[in-house]
Amino acid sequence: MKPVAIIGAGITGLTAAFYLKRKGVSVTVYEASGRVGGVIQSIRKDGFLAEFGPNTLLETSPKIGQLVRDAGLQSRRLDPDSTAEARYVVRYRRPVEMPAKPLGFFTTELFSWKAKLSVLREPFIKPRRDGMEESIAQFVVRRFNQEFLDHAIDALVAGIYAGDPYKLSVTHAFPKLKALEDNYGSMIKGQIFGARERKKRGEVAKDRAPKFSFDEGLQVLPDTLAKKLGDAVKLNTAVTKFTKTADAWRVTTNAGEAEHSAVIFCGTAMKLAELAIETRTPLASSDGERVAEGRERGISTSAYSEIRYPPVASVVLGFRREDVAHPCQGFGMLIPKIEGFKILGTIFSSSLFPSRAPAGHLTLTSYIGGERYPELASLPPERLFEIVCEDLRVLLGVRGKPVFQNCVFYPHAIPQYNVGYGRFKDLMNDLEIKAPGLFLAGHYRDGISLSDSIVSGINVVERVEKTVNSGQPVRT
Ligand SMILES: Cc1cc2nc3c(=O)[nH]c(=O)nc-3n(C[C@H](O)[C@H](O)[C@H](O)COP(=O)(O)OP(=O)(O)OC[C@H]3O[C@@H](n4cnc5c(N)ncnc54)[C@H](O)[C@@H]3O)c2cc1C
């Protein structure tokens, strides 16, 4: 059997390649850049560990822990400091701790009595059953109230998607919230009555899932997987075209051509839009019937260029402990737009993982840009450091200059599952049917988190196996 081609050595592609190889399937991983890991980027310098992309991996599925064990990384797994549980949301221009227990919600100063009463009223609000797709903003205002959106959900959406709550689809970006309404008629009722079913399915809600990293940051995971794949990983090798021939997929890169039994695309949606996909064998229509014999046909992927990936800059600053008034004990703080700051939020990185700063220092990781202020993300590093320091001065009482500063600009950070995203998902299903042996996996299809990407990489291996064994394309 010809090797399976995997496009992209981000965590999705490396996970898929690692498990295919373990099953005895030969693989070639093509990576356009000169490094593995995709958006994951950790560096250690001057005693600080800077994590620019994702900071933690959530164990939402048993498959995550299994990958860590299969990769032999159990001893390098780093669980967060048990005292770093507190999460803050900025209100009245200062970080206010979020209530850890449900009853704390009624005493917190984060929300007015009007917002608190809207939570008590939520179980009595009729579910929407007309099939109209709503934004997360519409959904929250309908079931709770505007204050809840402006002071909580807006900050959460910035923290997860760097997105705009008025554009993100509740159905596609927050499918579990929508499912609570659909299945239980209410989010509050669903939280209470759905707990047992979620436990049975082995699912862990994202807000309760254990989070972890590795001794030298998350980069340890892709680096280890790549090491195990050895020469199969081809760096600086951008794929430009796939051609389906009579009995194989021909993959064209800047380095030449090679034949493969199947192709798994684990790159980004905007790169998928740039790829030329041709098929020289009969094309199958969605119902499996042949529609064209023996002609060379191109399959257009240009629609994927409409998927938005706003820019984000990650800014990591190190300070002397005595130069920061706030204890910075906890996970970090989220900042709603209404509070008027430029940064989207800050992770208290060295509270979470003390080894991320030398003794007597702390590391703070802040994000700028996203859908809220896209124009700020591409500012020169010195300007970004100034902006972050200005905001942290007000929010955390930062006094002195940082003793460590570093940043990474992501021109296309996180895909926005905006209202209407279902059209792209349908196109992806359709593409797999029109081009049997081509598989799509990763953050642009199966959820944007690191854990979603890992699970997507594991699941695509099962789909490849089923197709290879049955000779039929498998619908997702
Ligand atoms: C700033 C930031 C912070 C984040 N924080 C968190 C977090 O805290 N928790 C969390 O769970 N998730 C977080 N995420 C999301 C999560 O990290 C990503 O969704 C996940 O890592 C995506 O992995 P991937 O392999 O699907 O894609 P990517 O990491 O984007 O990798 C795709 C790879 O494909 C390559 N490629 C693309 N096209 C081609 C081609 N034609 N030929 C060859 N190679 C190609 C690219 O060069 C890239 O290396 C964050 C993301 C960002 C950007």
The ligand as an SDF file (V2000), in Angstrom:
LIG
                    3D

 53 58  0  0  0  0  0  0  0  0999 V2000
   -3.1130   32.2860   20.0560 C   0  0  0  0  0  0  0  0  0  0  0  0
   -3.8820   30.9920   20.2250 C   0  0  0  0  0  0  0  0  0  0  0  0
   -4.2240   30.5590   21.4980 C   0  0  0  0  0  0  0  0  0  0  0  0
   -4.9260   29.3600   21.6640 C   0  0  0  0  0  0  0  0  0  0  0  0
   -5.2270   28.9390   22.9350 N   0  0  0  0  0  0  0  0  0  0  0  0
   -5.8280   27.7380   23.1290 C   0  0  0  0  0  0  0  0  0  0  0  0
   -5.9920   27.2080   24.4300 C   0  0  0  0  0  0  0  0  0  0  0  0
   -5.5810   27.8230   25.4270 O   0  0  0  0  0  0  0  0  0  0  0  0
   -6.6110   26.0000   24.5630 N   0  0  0  0  0  0  0  0  0  0  0  0
   -7.0180   25.2930   23.4830 C   0  0  0  0  0  0  0  0  0  0  0  0
   -7.5750   24.2050   23.6620 O   0  0  0  0  0  0  0  0  0  0  0  0
   -6.8480   25.7440   22.2200 N   0  0  0  0  0  0  0  0  0  0  0  0
   -6.2480   26.9490   22.0140 C   0  0  0  0  0  0  0  0  0  0  0  0
   -6.0210   27.4050   20.7380 N   0  0  0  0  0  0  0  0  0  0  0  0
   -6.5150   26.6010   19.5880 C   0  0  0  0  0  0  0  0  0  0  0  0
   -5.6550   25.3770   19.2900 C   0  0  0  0  0  0  0  0  0  0  0  0
   -4.3200   25.5960   19.6420 O   0  0  0  0  0  0  0  0  0  0  0  0
   -5.7130   25.0370   17.8030 C   0  0  0  0  0  0  0  0  0  0  0  0
   -7.0480   24.9710   17.3660 O   0  0  0  0  0  0  0  0  0  0  0  0
   -5.0320   23.7250   17.4450 C   0  0  0  0  0  0  0  0  0  0  0  0
   -3.7070   23.7090   17.9390 O   0  0  0  0  0  0  0  0  0  0  0  0
   -5.0790   23.5500   15.9260 C   0  0  0  0  0  0  0  0  0  0  0  0
   -4.2770   22.4680   15.5070 O   0  0  0  0  0  0  0  0  0  0  0  0
   -4.2800   22.0050   13.9830 P   0  0  0  0  0  0  0  0  0  0  0  0
   -3.2480   20.9790   13.8370 O   0  0  0  0  0  0  0  0  0  0  0  0
   -5.6720   21.6440   13.5920 O   0  0  0  0  0  0  0  0  0  0  0  0
   -3.9160   23.3150   13.1280 O   0  0  0  0  0  0  0  0  0  0  0  0
   -2.5990   24.1980   13.0780 P   0  0  0  0  0  0  0  0  0  0  0  0
   -1.9310   24.2680   14.3800 O   0  0  0  0  0  0  0  0  0  0  0  0
   -3.0180   25.4750   12.4340 O   0  0  0  0  0  0  0  0  0  0  0  0
   -1.6350   23.4090   12.0930 O   0  0  0  0  0  0  0  0  0  0  0  0
   -1.8390   23.3500   10.7050 C   0  0  0  0  0  0  0  0  0  0  0  0
   -0.4930   23.1090   10.0360 C   0  0  0  0  0  0  0  0  0  0  0  0
   -0.7100   22.8600    8.6480 O   0  0  0  0  0  0  0  0  0  0  0  0
    0.3270   23.4740    7.9110 C   0  0  0  0  0  0  0  0  0  0  0  0
   -0.1750   23.6630    6.5380 N   0  0  0  0  0  0  0  0  0  0  0  0
   -1.2330   24.4040    6.1360 C   0  0  0  0  0  0  0  0  0  0  0  0
   -1.3780   24.3210    4.7930 N   0  0  0  0  0  0  0  0  0  0  0  0
   -0.4060   23.5000    4.3350 C   0  0  0  0  0  0  0  0  0  0  0  0
   -0.0350   23.0250    3.0580 C   0  0  0  0  0  0  0  0  0  0  0  0
   -0.7040   23.3970    1.9500 N   0  0  0  0  0  0  0  0  0  0  0  0
    1.0380   22.1980    2.9460 N   0  0  0  0  0  0  0  0  0  0  0  0
    1.7280   21.8060    4.0400 C   0  0  0  0  0  0  0  0  0  0  0  0
    1.4180   22.2520    5.3080 N   0  0  0  0  0  0  0  0  0  0  0  0
    0.3770   23.0820    5.4400 C   0  0  0  0  0  0  0  0  0  0  0  0
    0.5800   24.7680    8.6690 C   0  0  0  0  0  0  0  0  0  0  0  0
    1.8540   25.3040    8.3720 O   0  0  0  0  0  0  0  0  0  0  0  0
    0.4540   24.3020   10.1280 C   0  0  0  0  0  0  0  0  0  0  0  0
    1.6870   23.8870   10.6510 O   0  0  0  0  0  0  0  0  0  0  0  0
   -5.3080   28.5930   20.5330 C   0  0  0  0  0  0  0  0  0  0  0  0
   -4.9500   29.0200   19.2390 C   0  0  0  0  0  0  0  0  0  0  0  0
   -4.2410   30.2110   19.0750 C   0  0  0  0  0  0  0  0  0  0  0  0
   -3.8540   30.6640   17.6940 C   0  0  0  0  0  0  0  0  0  0  0  0
  1  2  1  0
  2  3  1  0
  2 52  2  0
  3  4  2  0
  4  5  1  0
  4 50  1  0
  5  6  2  0
  6  7  1  0
  6 13  1  0
  7  8  2  0
  7  9  1  0
  9 10  1  0
 10 11  2  0
 10 12  1  0
 12 13  2  0
 13 14  1  0
 14 15  1  0
 14 50  1  0
 15 16  1  0
 16 17  1  0
 16 18  1  0
 18 19  1  0
 18 20  1  0
 20 21  1  0
 20 22  1  0
 22 23  1  0
 23 24  1  0
 24 25  2  0
 24 26  1  0
 24 27  1  0
 27 28  1  0
 28 29  2  0
 28 30  1  0
 28 31  1  0
 31 32  1  0
 32 33  1  0
 33 34  1  0
 33 48  1  0
 34 35  1  0
 35 36  1  0
 35 46  1  0
 36 37  1  0
 36 45  1  0
 37 38  2  0
 38 39  1  0
 39 40  1  0
 39 45  2  0
 40 41  1  0
 40 42  2  0
 42 43  1  0
 43 44  2  0
 44 45  1  0
 46 47  1  0
 46 48  1  0
 48 49  1  0
 50 51  2  0
 51 52  1  0
 52 53  1  0
M  END
$$$$
